[in-house]
Amino acid sequence: MEEKPVKSLKSTAARGALALIAGSAALAATACGAGQISQTANQAPAVNGTNGTQGDAVVRDVSLIIQPDNSVSLKFNASNQGIEDEDITLDSVKVQDATLDFGGQKTIAADCNIVADSAASLKEMGAQHNEKGCTDYLPTRVTGENFYPGAARNITFTFNTGDITVNAPVTSFYPEAGQTDRGQDGITKDGTADADIPVGEH
């Protein structure tokens, strides 16, 4: 009668230990990945504008935009979300370490809003054709120094319902796709008759 070979206990134990180590490493990697997701899931990209609320007053998409001519505009949307026919007033807007020509108190009717941006951007969106609607268009220009992309400044909106202070990002102006084109001389030009290469043909 032939005797069956006896398996080494040492080799069996070694394989079991390797399997245990591999399983622990996979579990650790999974836990690490889950931790990274939980830490970043609620973070907003810095390039987006900032939002804030105070009573029925809401401000959205607040950001400081460096224009092509290096001037700075304050972009925001202020709205009255009250369900009753009660106006709210935007009394002032202050930019940290800078001056904004606000132009005086603004009244916002219920379910209406103010859209603020540079005069050029408002013109591009056709704001001059909607002046009689429920939206008030406000061109802005900020006077100050040391504005650069990636920075941020505190903006304080004072309403009759209270103050809203947000930390607004400073970003560069980005034209819509097709609005500019880099010519053969390397200079960016309007994507119209002034461009050396017609948009969409390069």
Buried (B, 14 or more C-beta within 10 A) or exposed (E): EEEEEEEEEEEEEEEEEEEEEEEEEEEEEEEEEEEEEEEEEEEEEBEEBBBBBBBBBBBBBBBBBBBEEEBBBBBBBBBBBBEEEEEBBBBBBBBBEBEBEBEEEBEBBBEBBBBBBBBBBBEEEEBEEBEEEEBBBBBBBBEBEEBEEEEBBEBBBBBBBEBBBBEBBBBEBEEEEEEBBBEEEEEEBEBEEEBEEEBEEE
